[in-house]
């Protein structure tokens, strides 16, 4: 289970950009998480687009509505189940997310005020379908590579 929340000023992303990002942001996290492009795993990913008026966001202590020239601000929050998230895997996810955003926005590189938070939800702290979820049963689903299964089991001590 993974939730990617993209926070932007109202109107920053068009409908077409959101359509593109729904897929590319999912893949940006999915591939490093399971170790391969696994279409069957996509159902466990949600992307939420949250828009705020420019007078409801601030940078450098000033409302975006008061900042000239206009600053391109985004905050992307990625929440993942506890698994094998070593520093290099988290870095890969963050770089892939920023690259997907830049591509969707037609930019060569991400804007400096696009920030990504990567959060790991502890085992036993994620719920759905009336109960607590665990990554462990998902390891047997066939979507994780053998290498990722071993890494997750080692990280969780099982």
C-alpha positions in Angstrom: 0.0 0.0 0.0 1.3 3.4 -1.0 -0.3 6.8 -1.0 1.3 9.7 -2.9 -0.2 13.1 -2.2 0.7 16.0 -4.5 0.0 19.4 -3.0 0.0 22.3 -5.4 -1.4 25.8 -5.8 -4.8 25.7 -7.4 -4.6 25.3 -11.2 -0.9 24.3 -11.2 -1.5 21.0 -12.8 -3.9 20.5 -15.8 -6.3 17.5 -16.1 -3.9 16.0 -18.7 -0.9 16.4 -16.4 -2.8 14.8 -13.5 -3.8 11.9 -15.8 -0.1 11.4 -16.8 1.1 11.7 -13.2 -1.4 9.2 -11.9 0.5 6.6 -13.8 4.1 7.9 -13.7 4.1 8.7 -10.0 2.7 5.2 -9.3 5.5 3.6 -11.3 8.1 5.9 -9.8 7.4 4.3 -6.4 6.2 0.8 -7.5 9.3 -0.2 -9.4 11.8 0.4 -6.6 9.4 -1.0 -4.0 8.7 -4.4 -5.7 11.8 -4.5 -7.8 10.1 -4.6 -11.2 7.3 -3.1 -13.3 4.4 -5.2 -11.9 1.0 -4.0 -13.2 -0.8 -6.3 -10.7 0.6 -4.3 -7.9 -0.8 -1.0 -9.1 -4.1 -1.5 -7.3 -2.2 -1.0 -4.0 -1.2 2.6 -5.0 -3.2 5.8 -4.7 -2.3 9.2 -6.0 -4.1 12.2 -4.5 -4.0 15.7 -5.9 -4.6 18.4 -3.4 -4.9 22.0 -4.6 -4.8 25.1 -2.3 -5.3 28.7 -3.2 -2.1 30.8 -3.2 -3.3 32.6 -0.1 -3.4 29.3 1.7 0.3 28.4 1.1 3.4 30.2 2.2 7.2 30.1 1.4 9.9 32.0 3.2 7.3 33.4 5.6 5.2 35.0 2.9 1.9 33.9 1.3 2.4 32.7 -2.2 -0.2 35.3 -3.2 2.2 38.0 -2.1 5.4 36.6 -3.7 6.5 38.1 -7.0 7.7 36.7 -9.2 5.4 33.7 -8.8 7.2 30.7 -7.1 6.5 27.2 -8.4 5.8 25.3 -5.2 4.8 21.7 -4.8 5.0 19.3 -1.8 4.8 15.6 -2.5 4.2 13.3 0.4 4.9 9.6 -0.1 3.6 7.2 2.5 4.7 3.5 2.2 4.3 0.4 4.2 7.3 -0.7 6.3 9.6 -2.8 4.1 13.2 -2.5 2.9 13.6 1.2 2.4 17.4 1.7 2.6 18.7 5.2 1.9 19.5 4.4 -1.7 16.0 3.0 -2.4 14.4 6.1 -0.9 16.7 8.3 -2.9 15.8 6.5 -6.1 12.1 6.9 -5.4 12.5 10.7 -4.7 14.5 11.2 -7.8 12.0 9.2 -9.9 9.1 11.2 -8.5 10.8 14.5 -9.2 11.7 13.4 -12.7 8.1 12.3 -13.4 6.8 15.7 -12.2 9.3 17.6 -14.3 8.4 15.5 -17.4 4.6 16.1 -16.9 5.2 19.8 -16.5 7.4 20.0 -19.6 10.5 21.1 -17.6 14.1 19.9 -18.0 14.5 19.6 -14.2 12.4 20.0 -11.1 11.8 23.4 -9.6 13.8 24.2 -6.5 10.6 24.7 -4.4 9.3 21.2 -5.2 9.8 19.2 -2.0 9.3 15.5 -1.4 8.6 13.9 2.0 9.2 10.1 2.2 7.4 8.5 5.1 7.5 4.8 6.2 4.5 3.7 8.1 5.5 1.2 10.8 4.4 -2.4 10.5 1.0 -2.8 12.2 0.2 0.9 11.7 -1.7 0.7 8.4 -5.3 -0.3 8.1 -7.9 -1.1 5.4 -10.8 -3.4 4.8 -11.7 -3.5 8.5 -8.3 -4.5 9.8 -4.6 -3.9 10.1 -2.5 -4.6 7.0 1.0 -6.1 6.8 3.5 -6.2 3.9 4.3 -9.8 4.8 1.3 -11.5 3.0 2.0 -9.2 0.0 5.5 -10.8 -0.4 3.8 -14.0 -1.5 1.7 -12.2 -4.2 4.3 -12.8 -6.9 4.7 -9.1 -7.7 7.9 -8.6 -5.7 11.2 -9.9 -7.1 13.0 -12.5 -5.1 15.7 -10.0 -4.3 13.1 -7.5 -2.9 11.4 -10.3 -0.9 14.7 -11.2 0.8 15.5 -7.5 1.5 12.0 -6.9 3.0 12.2 -10.0 5.2 15.7 -9.0 6.4 14.6 -5.4 7.1 11.6 -6.7 9.2 13.6 -9.4 10.9 11.4 -12.3 9.6 
